[in-house]
């Protein structure tokens, strides 16, 4: 029996999906109590999955190209997301040069650099492991390592985790680590796919890439996970910043890497609002450190 990794209840099979890298079939499970979906027996050979090819957009997810984003921060469409995140967070809490901001799972550090440049937050740092870490060090992106976390406990005002939690096999310990890093009253702002609209068809959801995306949340699921790990969940919903976050998501899924002049001519407000209504992109809660 595969118990739910969030609430501990029993789970039911939600079908199976074939992995793009291995060709292996992966069973999906769903918790009917809290809505959590997950890959029952995920791959954990992370060095093989998150390798050079993955970060260059030639791996299991061809829609990401972190190397391009790292080398061309002013040209990548990802800059729309960075701007949107800063705007969304700034609408929820005070952000300025003195803000201690951690981007948890920072990839190649684009958001960290953007926060430092956009709001002058010299205390903005990232956390990453594996392939990206030595490259971040080489390029001078400020990062903390796991061994430094105890010393940084309670030291951050804002933590972002952008498209991170779906990669995590056991989300609760990760959320507890994040909570320990936040000061009381600090903000956790995260993004991940909304499994709510796909409650009855998890196996058919394109977001399910079972070799890298292994945990799937409905808004109620994430709220429950936050409550269990020392947060007070809140649902700000669609608001400032989300048009840019959604603009990036749409362009990325269309295979666009480079921002263009024509991007600004489209009515992104109505487009983003329409997509948000359909996919619930802004439906997940934020977490306030209790």
Protein Blocks (a to p, Z undefined) as FASTA:
>chain_A
ZZdfklopacddebjaddfklopacdddddfknopacdfbacfblklmmgmklmnopamb
lkbcfklmmmmmmlpmklmmmmmmmmmmmmmpccdfklccddehklnommmmmmmmmnop
akbccddehjllmmmmmnopacddfklmmmmgokafbdcdehkllmpmblmlmmmmmmmm
pcghiacddddddfklmmmmmmlpmklcfklmmcdcdfklmmmmmmmnopacddebjaeh
jlmmmmmmmmmmnopabdcfklmmpcfklmmmmmmmmnommmpccdddZZ
